[in-house]
Structure formats: structure tokens, C-alpha cells
């Protein structure tokens, strides 16, 4: 079996295996690239004065509990807190995907919005589907994408290499014919 034929077959069948995860990774990657610009992906950060974070934890929890959208009854319902001192913000991300933004100085609740960027990121890296798919399909797809890229480069370069070999061979044959 010729190497070129094998390379085309590998390239062809890898593209079938890679199509779905690469499409998903491309779409989610684009969404993540623009997450700060697309309020649908991640809520825009409220503009606040630079403030030292002096809001106390009980004040933040009470404000979060007062907002039914967040679904927070205790700290167990909180996925994480993000502190943005340069923006005077504290973000509370609930386990239900809602994001609350608080003034870092006063603890005042500024907004509550759905945060989709974490779900999009989990889709992007395959972790949303579980470890079996993440490591079984997405990781092997990454390796397959590398192989498809290398075989695609070879498919692009091969005609030029063959043409150069043919010219060198013809030049040698011409030189031998002239020398005889």
C-alpha cells in the first residue's frame, strides 16, 4: 500500500471521527472568545468605583438569600465567589448557574443574571459529558486532530515534493544524456 494512499485514507476517516467534537469545540470556543462582549454568555460587569473589599460574608449571604433567582439558602448553594478589587465587585456564582454581582464596599446587590460561560466551557473541554467522553472522545479527538493536521499538511506539500523530485530526476537524466 502506498504511503500517499494510506495518508488520504487516514485523513478521510479521521475527519469523520473529528467532525462532531471539532464543531462543538469551534462553536463553544468562539462563544468563549467573546464572552466579555456577549451578555448572553456572561453577564456584563457592573461599573463601580475602586473599593477595598470590606463587605462582610454574612451581609453577602443575606443579600444572596433575599434574591429568589439565586436559589441560595446557605453557603452550600454557592459554587464560588470571585473578587474583583480593581472593579469594586464581588461575584457570587450559585450552583444553579446564576451570577450575582455585589458592590465590594457596601455589599449591595447590583444584579442577578444567568451565567452561561461555565456551561459553555464544560461543553468546550468535554467535561460536561463526564470523564469517559472527555478523555475517551475529546482527548483522542485532539490527538486525531493533530494527526489530521499533519496528514493535511503532507497532502498539501506532497505534490510540490514530487514535482521537485521529478525535476531533479529529469535534470540528472538530461545531464547523463548530454555527457554520453
C-alpha positions in Angstrom: 0.0 0.0 0.0 1.4 3.4 -1.0 2.1 5.9 1.8 0.1 8.6 -0.1 -3.0 6.3 -0.4 -2.7 5.4 3.3 -2.3 9.0 4.3 -5.5 10.0 2.4 -7.5 7.2 4.0 -6.3 8.1 7.5 -7.1 11.8 6.8 -10.5 10.9 5.4 -11.6 8.6 8.3 -10.1 10.9 11.0 -12.3 13.7 9.6 -15.4 11.5 10.3 -14.3 10.9 13.9 -13.4 14.5 14.5 -16.3 16.3 12.9 -18.7 16.5 15.8 -16.3 17.3 18.6 -14.4 19.8 16.5 -17.7 21.5 15.5 -18.7 21.7 19.2 -15.2 22.9 20.2 -15.2 25.6 17.5 -18.6 27.0 18.3 -18.0 27.0 22.1 -14.5 28.4 21.6 -16.0 31.3 19.6 -18.5 31.9 22.3 -15.8 31.9 25.0 -13.6 34.1 22.9 -16.3 36.8 23.0 -17.8 36.1 26.5 -17.0 39.5 27.8 -18.7 41.1 24.7 -21.8 38.9 24.7 -24.1 39.4 27.6 -25.9 36.2 26.7 -22.8 34.2 27.6 -21.6 36.1 30.7 -23.3 39.0 32.4 -21.6 42.3 31.9 -19.7 43.5 34.9 -21.2 46.5 36.6 -19.1 49.7 36.7 -18.2 50.6 40.3 -15.6 52.8 42.0 -12.4 51.2 43.0 -13.2 49.9 46.5 -11.4 47.8 49.1 -13.5 44.7 49.7 -15.0 45.5 53.1 -18.4 43.8 52.7 -18.7 41.1 55.2 -19.6 37.5 54.3 -22.9 37.4 56.3 -24.0 40.6 54.5 -23.3 39.0 51.1 -25.1 35.8 52.1 -28.1 37.7 53.4 -28.3 39.7 50.2 -28.0 36.5 48.1 -30.7 34.8 50.2 -33.0 37.7 49.6 -32.8 37.2 45.8 -35.1 34.2 44.9 -33.4 33.9 41.4 -30.1 32.8 43.0 -31.7 29.9 45.0 -29.2 30.4 47.8 -30.3 29.3 51.3 -26.8 28.7 52.7 -23.2 28.7 51.6 -23.7 25.1 50.3 -25.7 26.6 47.4 -22.7 28.8 46.3 -20.4 27.4 43.6 -17.8 30.2 44.1 -17.0 33.8 44.9 -14.9 36.0 42.6 -13.3 39.1 44.0 -12.6 41.9 41.5 -11.0 44.7 43.7 -9.9 46.8 40.7 -13.6 46.9 39.7 -15.1 47.2 43.1 -17.0 43.9 42.6 -17.7 40.6 44.3 -19.3 38.0 42.1 -21.2 35.1 43.7 -21.9 32.2 41.3 -24.7 29.9 42.5 -24.8 26.2 41.8 -27.9 26.9 39.6 -25.8 28.9 37.2 -27.0 32.4 38.3 -24.4 35.1 38.9 -24.9 37.9 41.5 -22.7 40.9 41.5 -22.2 42.9 44.7 -20.6 46.2 45.4 -17.4 45.2 47.2 -17.5 48.2 49.6 -21.2 48.1 50.7 -22.2 44.6 49.9 -25.2 46.0 47.9 -26.7 43.5 45.4 -26.2 45.1 41.9 -27.6 42.5 39.5 -28.5 38.8 39.2 -28.2 37.2 35.7 -27.8 33.7 34.3 -24.1 32.9 33.6 -23.8 30.5 30.7 -20.0 30.7 30.2 -19.3 27.9 32.7 -21.6 25.5 30.9 -20.1 26.5 27.5 -16.6 26.0 28.9 -17.6 22.5 30.2 -19.0 21.7 26.7 -15.8 23.1 25.1 -13.5 20.8 27.1 -15.8 17.8 27.2 -16.2 17.7 30.9 -20.0 18.3 30.7 -20.3 14.8 29.2 -18.3 13.1 32.0 -14.7 11.8 32.2 -15.4 8.9 29.8 -16.3 11.2 27.0 -13.8 13.9 28.0 -10.8 11.6 27.9 -12.2 8.9 25.6 -13.5 11.0 22.8 -12.3 14.6 23.2 -8.7 13.8 24.2 -8.5 11.2 21.4 -10.1 13.8 19.0 -7.3 16.2 20.0 -4.7 13.6 19.1 -6.7 12.8 15.9 -6.8 16.5 15.0 -3.1 16.7 15.3 -2.7 13.6 13.0 -5.3 15.1 10.6 -3.4 18.4 10.6 -0.1 16.7 9.9 -1.6 14.5 7.2 -3.3 17.5 5.7 -0.1 19.4 5.6 1.6 16.4 3.8 -1.3 16.2 1.3 -0.7 19.9 0.6 3.1 19.6 0.3 3.3 16.2 -1.4 2.6 17.4 -5.0 5.4 20.0 -4.7 7.9 17.5 -3.3 7.0 15.0 -6.1 7.3 17.8 -8.7 10.8 18.8 -7.3 11.9 15.1 -7.3 10.7 14.7 -10.9 12.6 17.9 -12.0 15.8 16.7 -10.3 15.5 13.3 -11.9 14.9 14.8 -15.3 17.9 17.2 -14.8 20.1 14.2 -13.9 18.9 12.2 -16.8 19.5 15.2 -19.1 23.0 15.7 -17.7 23.8 12.0 -18.3 22.4 12.1 -21.8 24.5 15.2 -22.6 27.6 13.6 -21.1 27.3 10.4 -23.1 
